């Protein structure tokens, strides 16, 4: 999980989140066989379209 | 209190015990606060008999949040620019976790001094449960 913080949120801000797919990859695991990873990227923008917090990436 | 670049050196470390004897109640509390009700974290019967694990275990984001407590205690509030982790092992009820930040670089970025930190959280057996990195703005 990875977060990037662009600025501090202020009282009254309206945040809109968009979600899109990022990288996909596979890995061989000794324990569990083939592991499939997908990355989801979420971007939080304020009322003027400025990036607030993300991208938050989770795999 | 905020960190000062002039008082930091590459290789400096800061460690804290972030949880002592983690309880199942804390897992339930984290499920409620995060909205993540995956039964692997709250329902011991399901987790043992259906999922085949030894018992309930902590949400990865709880381990990350505990690591973040050490991180913001060290760099100060409102200073983080980036914070990322990998969940390398599971965290179980009864675990005691110690988180460490190590200074790997001090540099200028967009007119600010920033510090690059390597993060690690280990359990009472010395097993690493979190590795990660963070970037924080510091005072000159």
N, CA and C atoms of all chains as a GROMACS GRO file, in nm:
protein
  597
    1UNK      N    1   0.085  -0.119   0.000
    1UNK     CA    2   0.000   0.000   0.000
    1UNK      C    3   0.089   0.124   0.000
    2UNK      N    4   0.058   0.219  -0.087
    2UNK     CA    5   0.146   0.336  -0.100
    2UNK      C    6   0.061   0.463  -0.108
    3UNK      N    7   0.094   0.560  -0.027
    3UNK     CA    8   0.021   0.688  -0.026
    3UNK      C    9   0.116   0.803  -0.060
    4UNK      N   10   0.064   0.900  -0.138
    4UNK     CA   11   0.138   1.025  -0.160
    4UNK      C   12   0.046   1.139  -0.120
    5UNK      N   13   0.096   1.226  -0.033
    5UNK     CA   14   0.016   1.337   0.019
    5UNK      C   15   0.058   1.466  -0.049
    6UNK      N   16  -0.034   1.533  -0.118
    6UNK     CA   17   0.002   1.655  -0.192
    6UNK      C   18  -0.021   1.780  -0.110
    7UNK      N   19  -0.130   1.784  -0.036
    7UNK     CA   20  -0.150   1.898   0.054
    7UNK      C   21  -0.244   1.856   0.165
    8UNK      N   22  -0.259   1.943   0.265
    8UNK     CA   23  -0.349   1.911   0.376
    8UNK      C   24  -0.492   1.943   0.336
    9UNK      N   25  -0.589   1.858   0.373
    9UNK     CA   26  -0.729   1.892   0.347
    9UNK      C   27  -0.773   2.003   0.443
   10UNK      N   28  -0.862   2.089   0.394
   10UNK     CA   29  -0.915   2.197   0.478
   10UNK      C   30  -1.064   2.173   0.501
   11UNK      N   31  -1.115   2.225   0.613
   11UNK     CA   32  -1.259   2.217   0.639
   11UNK      C   33  -1.333   2.282   0.522
   12UNK      N   34  -1.435   2.216   0.471
   12UNK     CA   35  -1.512   2.270   0.359
   12UNK      C   36  -1.470   2.214   0.224
   13UNK      N   37  -1.354   2.152   0.216
   13UNK     CA   38  -1.312   2.090   0.089
   13UNK      C   39  -1.412   1.982   0.050
   14UNK      N   40  -1.433   1.969  -0.081
   14UNK     CA   41  -1.514   1.859  -0.133
   14UNK      C   42  -1.420   1.772  -0.215
   15UNK      N   43  -1.403   1.648  -0.173
   15UNK     CA   44  -1.308   1.559  -0.238
   15UNK      C   45  -1.382   1.457  -0.323
   16UNK      N   46  -1.330   1.437  -0.442
   16UNK     CA   47  -1.388   1.339  -0.534
   16UNK      C   48  -1.279   1.237  -0.565
   17UNK      N   49  -1.316   1.110  -0.555
   17UNK     CA   50  -1.216   1.006  -0.580
   17UNK      C   51  -1.244   0.938  -0.713
   18UNK      N   52  -1.138   0.916  -0.790
   18UNK     CA   53  -1.148   0.835  -0.911
   18UNK      C   54  -1.056   0.714  -0.894
   19UNK      N   55  -1.099   0.604  -0.950
   19UNK     CA   56  -1.024   0.479  -0.936
   19UNK      C   57  -0.992   0.425  -1.074
   20UNK      N   58  -0.866   0.389  -1.096
   20UNK     CA   59  -0.834   0.320  -1.222
   20UNK      C   60  -0.730   0.211  -1.196
   21UNK      N   61  -0.721   0.121  -1.296
   21UNK     CA   62  -0.630   0.009  -1.281
   21UNK      C   63  -0.488   0.052  -1.313
   22UNK      N   64  -0.393  -0.004  -1.239
   22UNK     CA   65  -0.252   0.019  -1.268
   22UNK      C   66  -0.189  -0.106  -1.325
   23UNK      N   67  -0.069  -0.136  -1.278
   23UNK     CA   68   0.007  -0.249  -1.332
   23UNK      C   69  -0.058  -0.383  -1.293
   24UNK      N   70  -0.027  -0.482  -1.372
   24UNK     CA   71  -0.062  -0.620  -1.339
   24UNK      C   72   0.064  -0.703  -1.353
   25UNK      N   73   0.086  -0.798  -1.262
   25UNK     CA   74   0.202  -0.884  -1.276
   25UNK      C   75   0.176  -1.017  -1.206
   26UNK      N   76   0.263  -1.114  -1.235
   26UNK     CA   77   0.249  -1.247  -1.175
   26UNK      C   78   0.381  -1.286  -1.109
   27UNK      N   79   0.371  -1.370  -1.009
   27UNK     CA   80   0.490  -1.415  -0.938
   27UNK      C   81   0.469  -1.560  -0.899
   28UNK      N   82   0.576  -1.640  -0.904
   28UNK     CA   83   0.567  -1.778  -0.858
   28UNK      C   84   0.598  -1.782  -0.707
   29UNK      N   85   0.513  -1.848  -0.632
   29UNK     CA   86   0.535  -1.862  -0.489
   29UNK      C   87   0.560  -2.009  -0.458
   30UNK      N   88   0.660  -2.035  -0.372
   30UNK     CA   89   0.690  -2.175  -0.335
   30UNK      C   90   0.570  -2.236  -0.262
   31UNK      N   91   0.505  -2.154  -0.180
   31UNK     CA   92   0.397  -2.203  -0.094
   31UNK      C   93   0.265  -2.218  -0.168
   32UNK      N   94   0.233  -2.115  -0.252
   32UNK     CA   95   0.096  -2.106  -0.303
   32UNK      C   96   0.087  -2.109  -0.456
   33UNK      N   97   0.197  -2.144  -0.526
   33UNK     CA   98   0.190  -2.149  -0.672
   33UNK      C   99   0.192  -2.010  -0.734
   34UNK      N  100   0.117  -1.996  -0.845
   34UNK     CA  101   0.121  -1.868  -0.916
   34UNK      C  102   0.038  -1.763  -0.844
   35UNK      N  103   0.098  -1.647  -0.820
   35UNK     CA  104   0.028  -1.536  -0.755
   35UNK      C  105   0.002  -1.429  -0.861
   36UNK      N  106  -0.121  -1.380  -0.866
   36UNK     CA  107  -0.156  -1.273  -0.960
   36UNK      C  108  -0.174  -1.144  -0.882
   37UNK      N  109  -0.108  -1.038  -0.927
   37UNK     CA  110  -0.119  -0.908  -0.861
   37UNK      C  111  -0.184  -0.807  -0.956
   38UNK      N  112  -0.272  -0.725  -0.905
   38UNK     CA  113  -0.322  -0.611  -0.981
   38UNK      C  114  -0.311  -0.488  -0.892
   39UNK      N  115  -0.287  -0.376  -0.956
   39UNK     CA  116  -0.269  -0.252  -0.883
   39UNK      C  117  -0.392  -0.164  -0.907
   40UNK      N  118  -0.444  -0.105  -0.802
   40UNK     CA  119  -0.555  -0.011  -0.812
   40UNK      C  120  -0.506   0.126  -0.769
   41UNK      N  121  -0.528   0.227  -0.852
   41UNK     CA  122  -0.481   0.362  -0.820
   41UNK      C  123  -0.602   0.451  -0.794
   42UNK      N  124  -0.604   0.515  -0.679
   42UNK     CA  125  -0.712   0.607  -0.644
   42UNK      C  126  -0.656   0.748  -0.634
   43UNK      N  127  -0.722   0.842  -0.700
   43UNK     CA  128  -0.680   0.982  -0.695
   43UNK      C  129  -0.791   1.065  -0.631
   44UNK      N  130  -0.755   1.137  -0.526
   44UNK     CA  131  -0.851   1.226  -0.458
   44UNK      C  132  -0.824   1.368  -0.505
   45UNK      N  133  -0.927   1.433  -0.563
   45UNK     CA  134  -0.911   1.572  -0.608
   45UNK      C  135  -1.010   1.660  -0.534
   46UNK      N  136  -0.968   1.786  -0.511
   46UNK     CA  137  -1.058   1.878  -0.442
   46UNK      C  138  -1.150   1.946  -0.542
   47UNK      N  139  -1.228   2.045  -0.494
   47UNK     CA  140  -1.331   2.109  -0.576
   47UNK      C  141  -1.271   2.182  -0.697
   48UNK      N  142  -1.141   2.218  -0.695
   48UNK     CA  143  -1.081   2.284  -0.810
   48UNK      C  144  -1.003   2.187  -0.898
   49UNK      N  145  -1.011   2.058  -0.865
   49UNK     CA  146  -0.946   1.957  -0.947
   49UNK      C  147  -0.802   1.929  -0.907
   50UNK      N  148  -0.758   1.996  -0.801
   50UNK     CA  149  -0.621   1.978  -0.755
   50UNK      C  150  -0.608   1.847  -0.679
   51UNK      N  151  -0.496   1.776  -0.702
   51UNK     CA  152  -0.473   1.651  -0.630
   51UNK      C  153  -0.459   1.680  -0.483
   52UNK      N  154  -0.530   1.600  -0.402
   52UNK     CA  155  -0.520   1.620  -0.258
   52UNK      C  156  -0.428   1.515  -0.198
   53UNK      N  157  -0.466   1.389  -0.205
   53UNK     CA  158  -0.388   1.291  -0.134
   53UNK      C  159  -0.315   1.191  -0.222
   54UNK      N  160  -0.374   1.136  -0.318
   54UNK     CA  161  -0.317   1.019  -0.381
   54UNK      C  162  -0.198   1.053  -0.466
   55UNK      N  163  -0.154   0.960  -0.549
   55UNK     CA  164  -0.220   0.833  -0.568
   55UNK      C  165  -0.200   0.736  -0.453
   56UNK      N  166  -0.308   0.674  -0.411
   56UNK     CA  167  -0.297   0.562  -0.318
   56UNK      C  168  -0.298   0.437  -0.403
   57UNK      N  169  -0.195   0.357  -0.391
   57UNK     CA  170  -0.188   0.234  -0.472
   57UNK      C  171  -0.200   0.115  -0.380
   58UNK      N  172  -0.284   0.023  -0.418
   58UNK     CA  173  -0.288  -0.102  -0.343
   58UNK      C  174  -0.280  -0.216  -0.439
   59UNK      N  175  -0.213  -0.322  -0.397
   59UNK     CA  176  -0.199  -0.440  -0.484
   59UNK      C  177  -0.258  -0.560  -0.414
   60UNK      N  178   0.722   1.801   1.804
   60UNK     CA  179   0.840   1.877   1.761
   60UNK      C  180   0.887   1.822   1.627
   61UNK      N  181   0.921   1.914   1.539
   61UNK     CA  182   0.960   1.870   1.405
   61UNK      C  183   1.109   1.840   1.398
   62UNK      N  184   1.144   1.751   1.308
   62UNK     CA  185   1.285   1.717   1.288
   62UNK      C  186   1.357   1.830   1.216
   63UNK      N  187   1.486   1.843   1.243
   63UNK     CA  188   1.572   1.941   1.174
   63UNK      C  189   1.675   1.865   1.091
   64UNK      N  190   1.687   1.904   0.962
   64UNK     CA  191   1.785   1.838   0.875
   64UNK      C  192   1.926   1.852   0.931
   65UNK      N  193   1.955   1.970   0.990
   65UNK     CA  194   2.090   1.996   1.041
   65UNK      C  195   2.127   1.906   1.160
   66UNK      N  196   2.023   1.848   1.224
   66UNK     CA  197   2.049   1.762   1.340
   66UNK      C  198   2.039   1.614   1.304
   67UNK      N  199   2.020   1.584   1.172
   67UNK     CA  200   2.003   1.445   1.129
   67UNK      C  201   2.125   1.397   1.052
   68UNK      N  202   2.153   1.268   1.062
   68UNK     CA  203   2.259   1.206   0.983
   68UNK      C  204   2.206   1.078   0.921
   69UNK      N  205   2.259   1.047   0.802
   69UNK     CA  206   2.224   0.919   0.741
   69UNK      C  207   2.265   0.808   0.836
   70UNK      N  208   2.176   0.712   0.858
   70UNK     CA  209   2.202   0.602   0.951
   70UNK      C  210   2.134   0.620   1.086
   71UNK      N  211   2.086   0.743   1.117
   71UNK     CA  212   2.011   0.763   1.241
   71UNK      C  213   1.887   0.673   1.242
   72UNK      N  214   1.850   0.623   1.361
   72UNK     CA  215   1.728   0.542   1.370
   72UNK      C  216   1.640   0.590   1.484
   73UNK      N  217   1.511   0.559   1.469
   73UNK     CA  218   1.414   0.587   1.574
   73UNK      C  219   1.323   0.464   1.584
   74UNK      N  220   1.309   0.408   1.705
   74UNK     CA  221   1.226   0.288   1.725
   74UNK      C  222   1.122   0.311   1.832
   75UNK      N  223   1.008   0.247   1.816
   75UNK     CA  224   0.904   0.250   1.919
   75UNK      C  225   0.832   0.116   1.921
   76UNK      N  226   0.793   0.072   2.040
   76UNK     CA  227   0.698  -0.039   2.051
   76UNK      C  228   0.561   0.021   2.017
   77UNK      N  229   0.498  -0.026   1.909
   77UNK     CA  230   0.373   0.036   1.864
   77UNK      C  231   0.249  -0.040   1.911
   78UNK      N  232   0.268  -0.167   1.948
   78UNK     CA  233   0.158  -0.238   2.015
   78UNK      C  234   0.219  -0.348   2.102
   79UNK      N  235   0.164  -0.363   2.223
   79UNK     CA  236   0.213  -0.462   2.319
   79UNK      C  237   0.099  -0.560   2.344
   80UNK      N  238   0.118  -0.688   2.304
   80UNK     CA  239   0.018  -0.791   2.325
   80UNK      C  240  -0.115  -0.756   2.256
   81UNK      N  241  -0.110  -0.752   2.125
   81UNK     CA  242  -0.228  -0.720   2.043
   81UNK      C  243  -0.347  -0.809   2.080
   82UNK      N  244  -0.463  -0.750   2.097
   82UNK     CA  245  -0.582  -0.828   2.137
   82UNK      C  246  -0.678  -0.849   2.020
   83UNK      N  247  -0.762  -0.951   2.031
   83UNK     CA  248  -0.868  -0.972   1.933
   83UNK      C  249  -0.965  -0.853   1.933
   84UNK      N  250  -0.984  -0.795   2.051
   84UNK     CA  251  -1.072  -0.678   2.059
   84UNK      C  252  -1.020  -0.566   1.968
   85UNK      N  253  -0.888  -0.547   1.965
   85UNK     CA  254  -0.832  -0.443   1.878
   85UNK      C  255  -0.858  -0.472   1.730
   86UNK      N  256  -0.859  -0.603   1.694
   86UNK     CA  257  -0.890  -0.638   1.554
   86UNK      C  258  -1.035  -0.603   1.522
   87UNK      N  259  -1.124  -0.630   1.617
   87UNK     CA  260  -1.266  -0.596   1.597
   87UNK      C  261  -1.283  -0.445   1.589
   88UNK      N  262  -1.211  -0.373   1.677
   88UNK     CA  263  -1.218  -0.227   1.673
   88UNK      C  264  -1.169  -0.174   1.537
   89UNK      N  265  -1.060  -0.234   1.484
   89UNK     CA  266  -1.009  -0.188   1.355
   89UNK      C  267  -1.106  -0.221   1.241
   90UNK      N  268  -1.172  -0.337   1.249
   90UNK     CA  269  -1.274  -0.371   1.149
   90UNK      C  270  -1.381  -0.264   1.148
   91UNK      N  271  -1.426  -0.224   1.268
   91UNK     CA  272  -1.531  -0.123   1.276
   91UNK      C  273  -1.486   0.012   1.223
   92UNK      N  274  -1.367   0.051   1.259
   92UNK     CA  275  -1.323   0.186   1.220
   92UNK      C  276  -1.290   0.193   1.072
   93UNK      N  277  -1.243   0.081   1.012
   93UNK     CA  278  -1.205   0.083   0.871
   93UNK      C  279  -1.319   0.042   0.780
   94UNK      N  280  -1.419  -0.028   0.835
   94UNK     CA  281  -1.527  -0.082   0.752
   94UNK      C  282  -1.488  -0.210   0.680
   95UNK      N  283  -1.371  -0.266   0.713
   95UNK     CA  284  -1.327  -0.391   0.651
   95UNK      C  285  -1.368  -0.508   0.740
   96UNK      N  286  -1.481  -0.570   0.705
   96UNK     CA  287  -1.536  -0.679   0.787
   96UNK      C  288  -1.504  -0.817   0.732
   97UNK      N  289  -1.393  -0.829   0.657
   97UNK     CA  290  -1.348  -0.961   0.615
   97UNK      C  291  -1.337  -1.050   0.740
   98UNK      N  292  -1.408  -1.166   0.741
   98UNK     CA  293  -1.412  -1.248   0.864
   98UNK      C  294  -1.277  -1.305   0.905
   99UNK      N  295  -1.178  -1.302   0.817
   99UNK     CA  296  -1.044  -1.350   0.854
   99UNK      C  297  -0.986  -1.272   0.971
  100UNK      N  298  -1.041  -1.155   0.997
  100UNK     CA  299  -0.987  -1.068   1.103
  100UNK      C  300  -1.073  -1.068   1.229
  101UNK      N  301  -1.194  -1.125   1.222
  101UNK     CA  302  -1.285  -1.114   1.337
  101UNK      C  303  -1.351  -1.246   1.377
  102UNK      N  304  -1.359  -1.342   1.286
  102UNK     CA  305  -1.436  -1.464   1.312
  102UNK      C  306  -1.339  -1.582   1.319
  103UNK      N  307  -1.304  -1.620   1.442
  103UNK     CA  308  -1.202  -1.724   1.462
  103UNK      C  309  -1.247  -1.860   1.408
  104UNK      N  310  -1.374  -1.894   1.426
  104UNK     CA  311  -1.424  -2.024   1.379
  104UNK      C  312  -1.413  -2.033   1.227
  105UNK      N  313  -1.460  -1.928   1.157
  105UNK     CA  314  -1.449  -1.924   1.011
  105UNK      C  315  -1.302  -1.935   0.968
  106UNK      N  316  -1.217  -1.857   1.035
  106UNK     CA  317  -1.077  -1.848   0.993
  106UNK      C  318  -1.005  -1.981   1.011
  107UNK      N  319  -1.039  -2.055   1.118
  107UNK     CA  320  -0.974  -2.185   1.141
  107UNK      C  321  -1.037  -2.294   1.055
  108UNK      N  322  -1.171  -2.302   1.058
  108UNK     CA  323  -1.238  -2.420   1.001
  108UNK      C  324  -1.266  -2.408   0.852
  109UNK      N  325  -1.288  -2.288   0.804
  109UNK     CA  326  -1.317  -2.271   0.661
  109UNK      C  327  -1.193  -2.224   0.586
  110UNK      N  328  -1.125  -2.123   0.641
  110UNK     CA  329  -1.011  -2.067   0.567
  110UNK      C  330  -0.882  -2.143   0.595
  111UNK      N  331  -0.875  -2.220   0.706
  111UNK     CA  332  -0.759  -2.304   0.731
  111UNK      C  333  -0.638  -2.232   0.789
  112UNK      N  334  -0.657  -2.117   0.848
  112UNK     CA  335  -0.548  -2.049   0.918
  112UNK      C  336  -0.552  -2.086   1.066
  113UNK      N  337  -0.443  -2.062   1.140
  113UNK     CA  338  -0.443  -2.095   1.284
  113UNK      C  339  -0.545  -2.013   1.363
  114UNK      N  340  -0.587  -1.900   1.312
  114UNK     CA  341  -0.685  -1.816   1.382
  114UNK      C  342  -0.688  -1.680   1.317
  115UNK      N  343  -0.770  -1.590   1.376
  115UNK     CA  344  -0.781  -1.455   1.317
  115UNK      C  345  -0.644  -1.386   1.321
  116UNK      N  346  -0.625  -1.296   1.226
  116UNK     CA  347  -0.499  -1.219   1.221
  116UNK      C  348  -0.532  -1.075   1.181
  117UNK      N  349  -0.435  -0.987   1.203
  117UNK     CA  350  -0.459  -0.843   1.189
  117UNK      C  351  -0.475  -0.802   1.042
  118UNK      N  352  -0.558  -0.700   1.018
  118UNK     CA  353  -0.564  -0.634   0.888
  118UNK      C  354  -0.425  -0.578   0.857
  119UNK      N  355  -0.382  -0.592   0.731
  119UNK     CA  356  -0.254  -0.531   0.692
  119UNK      C  357  -0.251  -0.382   0.724
  120UNK      N  358  -0.366  -0.316   0.702
  120UNK     CA  359  -0.368  -0.172   0.724
  120UNK      C  360  -0.358  -0.135   0.872
  121UNK      N  361  -0.391  -0.231   0.961
  121UNK     CA  362  -0.369  -0.204   1.104
  121UNK      C  363  -0.218  -0.201   1.132
  122UNK      N  364  -0.145  -0.299   1.075
  122UNK     CA  365   0.001  -0.299   1.089
  122UNK      C  366   0.061  -0.172   1.029
  123UNK      N  367   0.007  -0.128   0.915
  123UNK     CA  368   0.057  -0.006   0.852
  123UNK      C  369   0.026   0.116   0.941
  124UNK      N  370  -0.095   0.118   0.998
  124UNK     CA  371  -0.134   0.229   1.084
  124UNK      C  372  -0.047   0.237   1.209
  125UNK      N  373  -0.017   0.120   1.267
  125UNK     CA  374   0.070   0.117   1.386
  125UNK      C  375   0.210   0.167   1.350
  126UNK      N  376   0.258   0.125   1.230
  126UNK     CA  377   0.389   0.172   1.184
  126UNK      C  378   0.385   0.324   1.162
  127UNK      N  379   0.272   0.372   1.110
  127UNK     CA  380   0.255   0.516   1.086
  127UNK      C  381   0.255   0.598   1.214
  128UNK      N  382   0.212   0.535   1.325
  128UNK     CA  383   0.214   0.604   1.455
  128UNK      C  384   0.358   0.637   1.494
  129UNK      N  385   0.448   0.538   1.479
  129UNK     CA  386   0.590   0.562   1.505
  129UNK      C  387   0.641   0.671   1.411
  130UNK      N  388   0.600   0.663   1.283
  130UNK     CA  389   0.653   0.756   1.182
  130UNK      C  390   0.613   0.901   1.212
  131UNK      N  391   0.486   0.926   1.244
  131UNK     CA  392   0.444   1.064   1.270
  131UNK      C  393   0.494   1.112   1.406
  132UNK      N  394   0.511   1.021   1.504
  132UNK     CA  395   0.575   1.062   1.630
  132UNK      C  396   0.717   1.113   1.602
  133UNK      N  397   0.784   1.051   1.504
  133UNK     CA  398   0.923   1.086   1.473
  133UNK      C  399   0.932   1.215   1.391
  134UNK      N  400   0.860   1.222   1.280
  134UNK     CA  401   0.878   1.337   1.188
  134UNK      C  402   0.786   1.455   1.222
  135UNK      N  403   0.683   1.433   1.302
  135UNK     CA  404   0.590   1.540   1.337
  135UNK      C  405   0.466   1.537   1.248
  136UNK      N  406   0.361   1.603   1.295
  136UNK     CA  407   0.233   1.605   1.221
  136UNK      C  408   0.245   1.688   1.094
  137UNK      N  409   0.177   1.644   0.990
  137UNK     CA  410   0.168   1.724   0.867
  137UNK      C  411   0.295   1.728   0.786
  138UNK      N  412   0.387   1.636   0.810
  138UNK     CA  413   0.517   1.640   0.744
  138UNK      C  414   0.534   1.533   0.634
  139UNK      N  415   0.446   1.435   0.632
  139UNK     CA  416   0.466   1.323   0.539
  139UNK      C  417   0.432   1.363   0.396
  140UNK      N  418   0.520   1.324   0.304
  140UNK     CA  419   0.492   1.341   0.161
  140UNK      C  420   0.459   1.207   0.096
  141UNK      N  421   0.525   1.103   0.140
  141UNK     CA  422   0.499   0.968   0.088
  141UNK      C  423   0.512   0.868   0.201
  142UNK      N  424   0.432   0.764   0.192
  142UNK     CA  425   0.438   0.656   0.292
  142UNK      C  426   0.391   0.529   0.222
  143UNK      N  427   0.480   0.432   0.211
  143UNK     CA  428   0.444   0.308   0.143
  143UNK      C  429   0.500   0.188   0.217
  144UNK      N  430   0.425   0.076   0.216
  144UNK     CA  431   0.472  -0.044   0.285
  144UNK      C  432   0.440  -0.169   0.204
  145UNK      N  433   0.512  -0.277   0.238
  145UNK     CA  434   0.474  -0.413   0.197
  145UNK      C  435   0.443  -0.491   0.324
  146UNK      N  436   0.343  -0.578   0.312
  146UNK     CA  437   0.307  -0.663   0.426
  146UNK      C  438   0.380  -0.795   0.407
  147UNK      N  439   0.484  -0.819   0.488
  147UNK     CA  440   0.570  -0.933   0.459
  147UNK      C  441   0.536  -1.058   0.540
  148UNK      N  442   0.471  -1.040   0.655
  148UNK     CA  443   0.424  -1.155   0.732
  148UNK      C  444   0.298  -1.115   0.809
  149UNK      N  445   0.221  -1.218   0.846
  149UNK     CA  446   0.098  -1.190   0.919
  149UNK      C  447   0.126  -1.149   1.064
  150UNK      N  448   0.032  -1.073   1.120
  150UNK     CA  449   0.038  -1.027   1.259
  150UNK      C  450  -0.077  -1.093   1.334
  151UNK      N  451  -0.045  -1.154   1.449
  151UNK     CA  452  -0.141  -1.236   1.522
  151UNK      C  453  -0.175  -1.175   1.658
  152UNK      N  454  -0.293  -1.210   1.713
  152UNK     CA  455  -0.323  -1.169   1.850
  152UNK      C  456  -0.209  -1.215   1.943
  153UNK      N  457  -0.173  -1.131   2.038
  153UNK     CA  458  -0.062  -1.162   2.128
  153UNK      C  459   0.070  -1.103   2.083
  154UNK      N  460   0.077  -1.059   1.956
  154UNK     CA  461   0.204  -1.004   1.905
  154UNK      C  462   0.236  -0.869   1.970
  155UNK      N  463   0.365  -0.847   1.986
  155UNK     CA  464   0.418  -0.717   2.028
  155UNK      C  465   0.506  -0.668   1.913
  156UNK      N  466   0.475  -0.550   1.862
  156UNK     CA  467   0.542  -0.501   1.741
  156UNK      C  468   0.630  -0.379   1.772
  157UNK      N  469   0.748  -0.380   1.713
  157UNK     CA  470   0.840  -0.267   1.725
  157UNK      C  471   0.869  -0.213   1.586
  158UNK      N  472   0.846  -0.083   1.568
  158UNK     CA  473   0.868  -0.018   1.438
  158UNK      C  474   0.992   0.070   1.444
  159UNK      N  475   1.067   0.066   1.334
  159UNK     CA  476   1.191   0.145   1.326
  159UNK      C  477   1.196   0.222   1.195
  160UNK      N  478   1.236   0.348   1.205
  160UNK     CA  479   1.264   0.430   1.086
  160UNK      C  480   1.413   0.457   1.085
  161UNK      N  481   1.475   0.443   0.966
  161UNK     CA  482   1.619   0.468   0.952
  161UNK      C  483   1.639   0.572   0.842
  162UNK      N  484   1.718   0.673   0.871
  162UNK     CA  485   1.745   0.780   0.774
  162UNK      C  486   1.837   0.726   0.665
  163UNK      N  487   1.789   0.729   0.540
  163UNK     CA  488   1.873   0.680   0.430
  163UNK      C  489   1.923   0.794   0.341
  164UNK      N  490   1.853   0.909   0.344
  164UNK     CA  491   1.898   1.021   0.260
  164UNK      C  492   1.838   1.151   0.314
  165UNK      N  493   1.914   1.259   0.306
  165UNK     CA  494   1.863   1.394   0.338
  165UNK      C  495   1.892   1.478   0.215
  166UNK      N  496   1.788   1.541   0.157
  166UNK     CA  497   1.810   1.613   0.031
  166UNK      C  498   1.716   1.732   0.020
  167UNK      N  499   1.741   1.815  -0.084
  167UNK     CA  500   1.652   1.927  -0.115
  167UNK      C  501   1.550   1.882  -0.218
  168UNK      N  502   1.425   1.921  -0.198
  168UNK     CA  503   1.320   1.887  -0.295
  168UNK      C  504   1.219   2.001  -0.299
  169UNK      N  505   1.202   2.063  -0.413
  169UNK     CA  506   1.108   2.175  -0.430
  169UNK      C  507   1.131   2.284  -0.325
  170UNK      N  508   1.259   2.315  -0.295
  170UNK     CA  509   1.290   2.422  -0.200
  170UNK      C  510   1.279   2.381  -0.054
  171UNK      N  511   1.244   2.257  -0.027
  171UNK     CA  512   1.236   2.209   0.112
  171UNK      C  513   1.347   2.108   0.138
  172UNK      N  514   1.380   2.092   0.265
  172UNK     CA  515   1.464   1.979   0.306
  172UNK      C  516   1.371   1.860   0.327
  173UNK      N  517   1.406   1.748   0.268
  173UNK     CA  518   1.327   1.628   0.293
  173UNK      C  519   1.419   1.515   0.338
  174UNK      N  520   1.359   1.424   0.414
  174UNK     CA  521   1.434   1.307   0.461
  174UNK      C  522   1.367   1.182   0.405
  175UNK      N  523   1.451   1.092   0.358
  175UNK     CA  524   1.404   0.962   0.307
  175UNK      C  525   1.429   0.858   0.416
  176UNK      N  526   1.324   0.784   0.451
  176UNK     CA  527   1.335   0.689   0.562
  176UNK      C  528   1.307   0.547   0.514
  177UNK      N  529   1.383   0.451   0.563
  177UNK     CA  530   1.350   0.309   0.544
  177UNK      C  531   1.278   0.263   0.669
  178UNK      N  532   1.170   0.188   0.651
  178UNK     CA  533   1.085   0.148   0.763
  178UNK      C  534   1.085  -0.003   0.778
  179UNK      N  535   1.081  -0.048   0.902
  179UNK     CA  536   1.066  -0.191   0.927
  179UNK      C  537   0.990  -0.210   1.058
  180UNK      N  538   0.896  -0.303   1.058
  180UNK     CA  539   0.826  -0.340   1.181
  180UNK      C  540   0.849  -0.488   1.204
  181UNK      N  541   0.892  -0.524   1.326
  181UNK     CA  542   0.920  -0.664   1.359
  181UNK      C  543   0.834  -0.707   1.477
  182UNK      N  544   0.810  -0.838   1.485
  182UNK     CA  545   0.735  -0.890   1.600
  182UNK      C  546   0.830  -0.934   1.711
  183UNK      N  547   0.773  -0.992   1.816
  183UNK     CA  548   0.854  -1.028   1.933
  183UNK      C  549   0.954  -1.138   1.904
  184UNK      N  550   0.939  -1.210   1.791
  184UNK     CA  551   1.036  -1.313   1.754
  184UNK      C  552   1.141  -1.260   1.656
  185UNK      N  553   1.135  -1.130   1.628
  185UNK     CA  554   1.231  -1.072   1.535
  185UNK      C  555   1.192  -1.091   1.389
  186UNK      N  556   1.071  -1.144   1.363
  186UNK     CA  557   1.026  -1.163   1.226
  186UNK      C  558   0.972  -1.030   1.170
  187UNK      N  559   1.014  -0.997   1.048
  187UNK     CA  560   0.970  -0.872   0.986
  187UNK      C  561   0.827  -0.886   0.936
  188UNK      N  562   0.739  -0.796   0.979
  188UNK     CA  563   0.599  -0.802   0.934
  188UNK      C  564   0.566  -0.688   0.837
  189UNK      N  565   0.646  -0.582   0.839
  189UNK     CA  566   0.628  -0.469   0.747
  189UNK      C  567   0.766  -0.421   0.703
  190UNK      N  568   0.782  -0.398   0.571
  190UNK     CA  569   0.895  -0.317   0.525
  190UNK      C  570   0.835  -0.201   0.448
  191UNK      N  571   0.905  -0.090   0.442
  191UNK     CA  572   0.849   0.024   0.370
  191UNK      C  573   0.944   0.139   0.362
  192UNK      N  574   0.890   0.250   0.311
  192UNK     CA  575   0.970   0.371   0.297
  192UNK      C  576   0.878   0.491   0.316
  193UNK      N  577   0.938   0.603   0.353
  193UNK     CA  578   0.860   0.726   0.369
  193UNK      C  579   0.948   0.844   0.333
  194UNK      N  580   0.883   0.949   0.286
  194UNK     CA  581   0.950   1.076   0.259
  194UNK      C  582   0.880   1.182   0.343
  195UNK      N  583   0.957   1.262   0.416
  195UNK     CA  584   0.897   1.365   0.502
  195UNK      C  585   0.973   1.496   0.487
  196UNK      N  586   0.898   1.606   0.495
  196UNK     CA  587   0.957   1.739   0.496
  196UNK      C  588   1.009   1.765   0.636
  197UNK      N  589   1.131   1.820   0.644
  197UNK     CA  590   1.188   1.854   0.776
  197UNK      C  591   1.231   1.999   0.776
  198UNK      N  592   1.252   2.055   0.896
  198UNK     CA  593   1.302   2.192   0.906
  198UNK      C  594   1.449   2.194   0.864
  199UNK      N  595   1.499   2.313   0.821
  199UNK     CA  596   1.640   2.320   0.778
  199UNK      C  597   1.735   2.286   0.893
   0.00000   0.00000   0.00000
